[in-house]
């Protein structure tokens, strides 16, 4: 009878671990959605800069465009780095690493 309860205990622990990992992954994915939305806003801003420049001048001045979009490009690069970190965190969780913590400052 003891073996039966050990199996139940083992399955319960296993289910709890899987649920915990799934919850961590879901939270990380929500952070990724937020970061991707911010990235989309920056891409939209770049597109608006290009459109404005073409509308106003009839063409594109590469240097002026670079300056107009510099902050957006830097933010996109930072967002891509954060997204990659989160993808790596998900991979670590899926690989069964139990020491991975979901960062509270990733908003």
C-alpha positions as CSV (number, residue, x, y, z in Angstrom):
1,X,0.0,0.0,0.0
2,X,2.9,2.3,0.7
3,X,4.1,2.0,-2.9
4,X,0.7,3.2,-4.1
5,X,0.9,6.4,-2.0
6,X,4.5,7.0,-3.1
7,X,3.4,6.8,-6.7
8,X,0.5,9.2,-6.0
9,X,2.9,11.6,-4.2
10,X,5.3,11.4,-7.1
11,X,2.7,12.1,-9.8
12,X,1.3,14.9,-7.7
13,X,4.7,16.5,-7.4
14,X,5.3,16.0,-11.1
15,X,2.0,17.7,-12.0
16,X,2.8,20.6,-9.6
17,X,6.2,21.0,-11.2
18,X,4.7,21.0,-14.7
19,X,2.0,23.5,-13.7
20,X,4.7,25.8,-12.2
21,X,6.8,25.6,-15.3
22,X,3.7,26.3,-17.5
23,X,2.8,29.3,-15.4
24,X,6.4,30.7,-15.6
25,X,6.4,30.3,-19.4
26,X,3.0,31.9,-19.7
27,X,4.2,34.9,-17.7
28,X,7.3,35.2,-19.8
29,X,5.3,35.0,-23.0
30,X,3.1,37.8,-21.8
31,X,6.2,39.9,-21.2
32,X,7.3,39.0,-24.8
33,X,3.9,40.2,-26.1
34,X,4.4,43.5,-24.4
35,X,7.9,43.9,-25.7
36,X,6.8,43.0,-29.3
37,X,4.0,45.6,-29.0
38,X,6.6,48.2,-28.0
39,X,8.8,47.1,-30.9
40,X,5.8,47.4,-33.3
41,X,5.2,51.0,-32.1
42,X,8.9,51.8,-32.8
43,X,8.6,50.3,-36.3
44,X,5.5,52.3,-37.0
45,X,7.3,55.4,-35.9
46,X,10.1,54.7,-38.3
47,X,7.5,54.2,-41.1
48,X,5.9,57.5,-40.2
49,X,9.3,59.2,-40.4
50,X,9.9,57.8,-43.8
51,X,6.5,58.7,-45.1
52,X,6.8,62.3,-43.7
53,X,10.2,62.8,-45.3
54,X,9.0,61.5,-48.7
55,X,5.8,63.6,-48.5
56,X,7.6,66.8,-47.5
57,X,10.8,66.5,-49.7
58,X,9.8,64.1,-52.4
59,X,12.7,61.8,-51.5
60,X,14.8,60.4,-48.7
61,X,17.9,62.0,-47.2
62,X,19.8,59.1,-45.7
63,X,21.5,61.1,-43.0
64,X,18.3,62.9,-42.0
65,X,16.5,59.6,-41.9
66,X,19.2,58.0,-39.8
67,X,19.0,60.8,-37.3
68,X,15.2,60.8,-37.3
69,X,15.1,57.0,-36.6
70,X,18.2,56.6,-34.4
71,X,16.3,56.4,-31.1
72,X,13.7,54.0,-32.5
73,X,16.4,51.7,-33.9
74,X,18.3,51.7,-30.6
75,X,15.1,50.8,-28.8
76,X,14.3,48.1,-31.2
77,X,17.7,46.6,-30.8
78,X,17.3,46.7,-27.0
79,X,13.9,45.1,-27.3
80,X,15.2,42.3,-29.5
81,X,17.9,41.6,-26.9
82,X,15.3,41.4,-24.1
83,X,13.1,39.1,-26.3
84,X,16.1,36.9,-26.9
85,X,16.8,36.7,-23.2
86,X,13.2,35.7,-22.5
87,X,13.3,33.1,-25.3
88,X,16.4,31.6,-23.7
89,X,14.7,31.6,-20.3
90,X,11.7,29.7,-21.8
91,X,14.2,27.2,-23.3
92,X,15.8,26.7,-19.9
93,X,12.5,26.1,-18.2
94,X,11.4,23.7,-20.9
95,X,14.7,21.9,-20.5
96,X,13.8,21.3,-16.9
97,X,16.1,23.8,-15.2
98,X,14.5,24.4,-11.8
99,X,16.7,27.4,-10.8
100,X,15.3,29.7,-13.5
101,X,13.3,32.6,-11.9
102,X,10.9,34.9,-13.8
103,X,12.1,38.4,-13.5
104,X,9.6,40.8,-11.9
105,X,11.2,43.8,-13.5
106,X,10.5,42.5,-17.1
107,X,7.4,44.7,-17.9
